[in-house]
Amino acid sequence: MTLRLAVTGTSGQLASSLIEVGANAGVEIIPIGRPQLDLAGSSEGIAAALAAAAPDIIVSAAAYTAVDRAETERDLAFAINATGAGAVAAAAAMLGVPVIHISTDYVFDGRKPTPYLETDPTGPLGVYGASKLAGEQAVAAATPNHAILRTAWVYSPFGNNFLRTMLRLAGERDELRVVADQYGNPTSALDLAAAILVVARNLVATPDDPGLRGIFHATGTGDASWAEFAAAIFHASAALGGPTAKVKPIPATAYPTPAARPANSRLDTTRLNTAHGARMPAWRQSSEQVVSRLLKAR
Ligand SMILES: NC(=O)c1ccc[n+]([C@@H]2O[C@H](COP(=O)([O-])OP(=O)(O)OC[C@H]3O[C@@H](n4cnc5c(N)ncnc54)[C@H](OP(=O)(O)O)[C@@H]3O)[C@@H](O)[C@H]2O)c1
């Protein structure tokens, strides 16, 4: 039987990736976004929009993702990322289906020197991270039938992301200053979408297995600083005759932003790999593929 998977948001990076990957995997993806489903709206409206899709599983991907703007839009960020996320999970519980909720590495403060485990204490540095952490708690309170996937540094051929910004800037400048003392795991939204399909099938097949539920870290394999990620993007682009630029490594202190970012937000994905059998490819290989695809589309 074809799996019916409802995803919140219609044009986001992850929703767009699920639409593409699902079509190739025989999964019916039903994107639901504004105006039918507004995460800042009433819980009744959210429940009605999701019920109309009659899904087998819900992926809660939509979010307030403007990390810096959140510092001055706290109420809106919490309405969408905490209250809205809780309403989506409550709707899943009402429909008797599992929910896969997408969270972030920014729930951590970045002071741990090694990759974070799911059990490590959280400590968000900014409003966005705090609102996403409150969302995790709202989801867990609404239904035990959930998997919370914390991802990070998401790039794709779609929407706004670091990889697309770097390619654009390389067409405009010879040298770019890029932060070299923040480390994370670049994650292809297409790879994350494929992992979500694995988790979705597992959750639907095993309604009562607590080993497949709870929090999981879900990122690309391998880590990098932003400067290393930029250099890899330019290397891949240059090899294909695309735009390239020299990377000038700078400390985060030389690039102040309204919201502080964790210095280390590398995530340990062992639990996802072993419990769900979902291991994401190496970020270098996947980012080359996205660069190649974007260059071909020019
Ligand atoms: N991007 C990253 O680097 C990153 C890192 C860690 C975790 N995450 C998490 O991964 C998930 C997917 O991120 P993404 O990169 O795909 O995000 P994105 O490209 O910024 O897309 C966000 C989506 O949320 C929707 N949305 C925003 N406010 C909404 C509201 N009030 N009601 C309904 N939909 C609303 C947007 O709808 P419109 O299309 O109508 O604007 C858009 O489809 C999010 O939960 C995010 O927190 C992302």
The ligand as an SDF file (V2000), in Angstrom:
LIG
                    3D

 48 52  0  0  0  0  0  0  0  0999 V2000
   17.8220   25.3190    7.2370 N   0  0  0  0  0  0  0  0  0  0  0  0
   18.6650   24.8580    8.1680 C   0  0  0  0  0  0  0  0  0  0  0  0
   19.8820   25.0310    8.0870 O   0  0  0  0  0  0  0  0  0  0  0  0
   18.1040   24.0750    9.3370 C   0  0  0  0  0  0  0  0  0  0  0  0
   19.0060   23.6470   10.3250 C   0  0  0  0  0  0  0  0  0  0  0  0
   18.4970   22.9000   11.4070 C   0  0  0  0  0  0  0  0  0  0  0  0
   17.1490   22.6100   11.4620 C   0  0  0  0  0  0  0  0  0  0  0  0
   16.3090   23.0720   10.4960 N   0  0  0  0  0  0  0  0  0  0  0  0
   14.8790   22.7470   10.6140 C   0  0  0  0  0  0  0  0  0  0  0  0
   14.5330   21.9740    9.4790 O   0  0  0  0  0  0  0  0  0  0  0  0
   13.1660   22.2170    9.1290 C   0  0  0  0  0  0  0  0  0  0  0  0
   13.0740   22.5130    7.6450 C   0  0  0  0  0  0  0  0  0  0  0  0
   13.8530   23.6820    7.3760 O   0  0  0  0  0  0  0  0  0  0  0  0
   13.9610   24.2880    5.9090 P   0  0  0  0  0  0  0  0  0  0  0  0
   15.3880   24.6360    5.7010 O   0  0  0  0  0  0  0  0  0  0  0  0
   13.2350   23.4080    4.9570 O   0  0  0  0  0  0  0  0  0  0  0  0
   13.1500   25.6460    6.1210 O   0  0  0  0  0  0  0  0  0  0  0  0
   12.7490   26.7520    5.0630 P   0  0  0  0  0  0  0  0  0  0  0  0
   13.2930   26.4260    3.7130 O   0  0  0  0  0  0  0  0  0  0  0  0
   13.0560   28.0630    5.6860 O   0  0  0  0  0  0  0  0  0  0  0  0
   11.1620   26.5770    4.9700 O   0  0  0  0  0  0  0  0  0  0  0  0
   10.3500   26.8490    6.0700 C   0  0  0  0  0  0  0  0  0  0  0  0
    8.9340   26.4470    5.7150 C   0  0  0  0  0  0  0  0  0  0  0  0
    8.1000   26.7580    6.8230 O   0  0  0  0  0  0  0  0  0  0  0  0
    6.9350   27.3710    6.3360 C   0  0  0  0  0  0  0  0  0  0  0  0
    6.3300   28.2360    7.3340 N   0  0  0  0  0  0  0  0  0  0  0  0
    6.8960   29.2880    7.9710 C   0  0  0  0  0  0  0  0  0  0  0  0
    5.9860   29.8560    8.7840 N   0  0  0  0  0  0  0  0  0  0  0  0
    4.8360   29.1470    8.6510 C   0  0  0  0  0  0  0  0  0  0  0  0
    3.5440   29.2220    9.2340 C   0  0  0  0  0  0  0  0  0  0  0  0
    3.2110   30.2040   10.0940 N   0  0  0  0  0  0  0  0  0  0  0  0
    2.6100   28.3070    8.8840 N   0  0  0  0  0  0  0  0  0  0  0  0
    2.8970   27.3260    7.9840 C   0  0  0  0  0  0  0  0  0  0  0  0
    4.0970   27.1930    7.3950 N   0  0  0  0  0  0  0  0  0  0  0  0
    5.0460   28.0890    7.7320 C   0  0  0  0  0  0  0  0  0  0  0  0
    7.3800   28.1630    5.1270 C   0  0  0  0  0  0  0  0  0  0  0  0
    6.2510   28.4060    4.3500 O   0  0  0  0  0  0  0  0  0  0  0  0
    6.2630   29.4280    3.0870 P   0  0  0  0  0  0  0  0  0  0  0  0
    6.8030   28.6090    1.9560 O   0  0  0  0  0  0  0  0  0  0  0  0
    4.8100   29.7660    2.9340 O   0  0  0  0  0  0  0  0  0  0  0  0
    7.1140   30.5870    3.4770 O   0  0  0  0  0  0  0  0  0  0  0  0
    8.3680   27.1900    4.5060 C   0  0  0  0  0  0  0  0  0  0  0  0
    7.6690   26.2740    3.6750 O   0  0  0  0  0  0  0  0  0  0  0  0
   12.6960   23.3430   10.0410 C   0  0  0  0  0  0  0  0  0  0  0  0
   11.9600   22.7730   11.0960 O   0  0  0  0  0  0  0  0  0  0  0  0
   13.9670   23.9520   10.5720 C   0  0  0  0  0  0  0  0  0  0  0  0
   13.7930   24.5220   11.8540 O   0  0  0  0  0  0  0  0  0  0  0  0
   16.7560   23.7750    9.4270 C   0  0  0  0  0  0  0  0  0  0  0  0
  1  2  1  0
  2  3  2  0
  2  4  1  0
  4  5  1  0
  4 48  2  0
  5  6  2  0
  6  7  1  0
  7  8  2  0
  8  9  1  0
  8 48  1  0
  9 10  1  0
  9 46  1  0
 10 11  1  0
 11 12  1  0
 11 44  1  0
 12 13  1  0
 13 14  1  0
 14 15  2  0
 14 16  1  0
 14 17  1  0
 17 18  1  0
 18 19  2  0
 18 20  1  0
 18 21  1  0
 21 22  1  0
 22 23  1  0
 23 24  1  0
 23 42  1  0
 24 25  1  0
 25 26  1  0
 25 36  1  0
 26 27  1  0
 26 35  1  0
 27 28  2  0
 28 29  1  0
 29 30  1  0
 29 35  2  0
 30 31  1  0
 30 32  2  0
 32 33  1  0
 33 34  2  0
 34 35  1  0
 36 37  1  0
 36 42  1  0
 37 38  1  0
 38 39  2  0
 38 40  1  0
 38 41  1  0
 42 43  1  0
 44 45  1  0
 44 46  1  0
 46 47  1  0
M  CHG  2   8   1  16  -1
M  END
$$$$
